[in-house]
Amino acid sequence: MAESSAKTTTDIPILKERESQIYQKGKAPFRMTCGKHSLAGSVSQRACVFCGSRVVLYPIADALHLIHGPIGCAAYTWDIRGALSSGPELHRLSFSTDLQEKDVIFGGEKKLYHALVALIETHQPKAAFVYSTCIVGIIGDDVAAVCKQVEKKVGIPVLPVHSEGFKGTKKDGYKAACNALFHLVGQGDVSDVSPYSINILGEFNIGGEAWIIRDYYQRMGVEVVSTMTGDGRVDDVRRSHGAALNVVQCSGAMTTLAEMMQEKYGIPYIRVSYFGIEDQSKALYDVAAHFSDRPEIMERTRRIVRDEVQRITPELRKIRQALEGKRAAIYVGGAFKAFSLIKALRYLGMDVVLAGSQTGNEADYEMLRDMCDDGTIILDDANPLELSKYILEKKADLFIGGVKERPIAYKMGIGFCDHNHERKIPLAGYSGMLNFAREVYGTVSSPVWQFAPGRKEAGPGAGG
Amino acid sequence: MRYMGKGRIDMTGTAREKKDYSATKNACKLCSPLGAALVFKGVRGAVPLLHGSQGCSTYIRRYLISHFKEPMDIACSNFAEETAIFGGGANLKVALENIRKQYAPAVIGVATTCLSETIGDDVPMFLREYREMFPDEDLPPVVHVSTPSYQGTHMQGFHGAVLATVTALAQGAPAERAQHINLFPGMVSPEDLRHLKEIVTDMGLSAMVLPDYSRTLDGGLWTEYQRIPSGGTGVEEIRRSGTAAASLELGRILAGEKQTAATFLETAFGVPCHRLGLPIGIRETDRLFEALTAATGRPMPEKYTEERGRLADALVDGHKIVNLKRAVLYGEEDLVAGLAAFLSEIGIIPVLCASGGKSGRLKKAVADLFPDAEEKGIRVMENADFVDIEAAARELAPDLLIGHSKGYTMSRRIQVPLVRIGFPIHDRVGGSRLLHLGYRGALALFDRIANTLIERQQDASTVGYTYM
């Protein structure tokens, strides 16, 4: 570990090759090594290229999602996300070509073709995405050619997603998904789209978050042409090039698409986050500022922010009293979410003692360094041993992460807040901030920690 | 939304041949490396290593964590593009070395994936080369199992890993037979494992149970972080499996497999192999005790006679609630067969026995239990997915569904209650603590099944009875 090394209270070893991806914030500057392939044998919390594509495209509810490969990739991603739809729910089904040994030997193109045609006939989707998994290229299947053939036959867009698991990291999967989506953009009629309009990018409607955000923008007087991809519809994507502005959330999952749309259609984009009062408000103000020729939009925005903040403040204040001074650790997929969480946790009076991400880039880590207090551990692409080591050494009271981080926290008797795509409650927006505070309070204040041998200091009601 | 079944369900109850070119929709199976990883989690001091893409280990970890709710460190050799071109040897060695440094494991269990198998990686050779790199070091044993995800289901991966572990580690002189036995329980819950061990101990035996994830995947809170959770079958115990007095292997479907851990030990070391059904219900549990009595010469302890008595008493008390009811069973073939055995004892007709597996043996296993299967209209579907199962269930209008969490949406849509058993339990707590085996397990299952039927009747009544 570079910089002043953290006081070691555990004997968990850190692999030498991983040292340049772990820092403790101090006076000296550092440059995070990041964006590289995970180290073999290090139990990375990351997934693969396929996962990146799957998370981006998954919420498009009227599209068919067919996973071309052996059964695992489809089975493990069947209905795992809390991405809600207001209409069709085709995205919640899991379709796989379920390649068998003979397909691996003789090729899977025929199976793919017939499976696709039959599924499209049965489910009548507006488009189909065909995800390539690891072995597809290796067995010589030309997925793009099959897609073209099927597209011709059935008359809907059939889009190959080049998401072979090993061909890069999760981020490359985001790109592959954006490339597939970009084929749809520009196909729809935009004659009735308002000049005061946006696309919401990188918002996946977990627990209905996109609905909350969309509602704010609409109340501001801004038209939302498409949400990509939360509660997504193919036809909305097709006319998304009619929007005046792309509002991009999440560290990069959909920045590629925003850049492609900027280049081809001249649509500018801004980056936002909807987590926490500060970032949520900025997300609204920045959009209002973009439409500055309509001062009434800014007027309404101010009112919305004021009303929404007023509504949640009394309860947040109460919760803050109980959480003041507690220590939190954050390990999430994208660094952008970590920024928001740091602010939101500070608002709740908590100290952040560890912050890390699976896919942050150099600029992200610089930003993290600037935001964090001295002594905070900053990690890229961490593994369970590293995470355990530092949550123990830093005496965290709370860990924020996803499914794979949860048991690490619980085994050590530390509270946990799910901030991943599996959760069922919205954490975005103002009401989401309240949910977040309740969730954090609900875990930290539990009396069960008194029975955790690792948390002797957590006496009865220690959480406040 | 409309769910279209294939409408090709075989009415005669033979295994349905899925058309070569159709998709699998909402699979009722998982891929083979998952089963192998689970087995290695049940070996003391072992770290599973998947030889393939990062996603393989991450997805499998998530899936297992959501059921077991325990840390689930499964390493990966993490292929990159050049790995797929030049072969995975270098990555595998780096992975082994990094695991050794970080975890100091007693065993490393290497399972392949579709990727490493398709590019033709020679894993045994890589492992030899790895050993040669460290001639003077005391390296942990490395068990290798071939688990291409395009072959079989997670159950092939599971049994394959048990076989590979025994093959790699077992030693023994055919002449000496020790007092201990080998017990290969199949893919059962940590609670089941604890109960089996209790039974064996109460019979005065010591047993090598493989795998044994009863502690590694269902343990207490920690004071310090454990790189590898304590518990599991020790390497030394596995080594001694070749000298055991006998091997018991559970699972009627598994019993049709040509080579398993138990048959290997019989062939290689002369350890007599007894193949039994999963002990679910009275008769299958009786058989387990008979086998244990045969091995020890000891009768069943009084404690179990009492448990058996209480079970029979409960079955009589509740017989009218369950008799002639109709249930749809789905899941791993051995669990389905085991459960069907129990249902045959209480009068519930398993009108559909479905599995994503396709051993070709499920139909016979069910027919053995229900000689009148055809008259009763019992269907057996192998290689089934949840669209097939739901289409059949709609038609059959059963009183009950029995299976894992992935049948919940079906249960909700067709309005038939689901009794959750097996793996995965992703939508309830306590999946690890579900007991299916032994008289005690049957009693627990019976109570849950009967109470589900009572609750349904109670809820459906306009009266609101407070006693039923």
Interface residues (C-beta under 8 A of the other chain):
Chain A: T10 I12 P13 L15 E17 H37 S38 L39 A40 G41 S42 V43 S44 Q45 R46 A47 C48 V49 F50 C51 L66 G69 P70 I71 G72 C73 A74 A75 Y76 T77 W78 D79 I80 P88 E89 L90 R92 L93 S94 F95 S96 T97 D98 L99 Q100 E101 D103 V104 K110 K111 Y113 H114 A115 L116 A118 L119 T122 H123 T133 C134 I135 I138 I139 G165 F166 K167 G168 T169 N383 P384 L385 S388 K389 L392 V403 K404 R406 P407 I408 Y410 K411 M412 G413 F451 A452 P453 G454
Chain B: M1 M4 D20 Y21 S22 A23 T24 K25 N26 A27 K29 L30 C31 P33 L34 L49 G52 S53 Q54 G55 C56 S57 T58 Y59 I60 R61 R62 Y63 I65 S66 K69 E70 P71 M72 D73 I74 A75 C76 S77 N78 F79 A80 E81 T83 A84 N91 L92 V94 A95 L96 E97 N98 I99 K101 Q102 Y103 T113 C114 L115 T118 I119 P148 S149 Y150 Q151 T153 L221 W222 T223 E224 Y225 Q226 R227 K406 T409
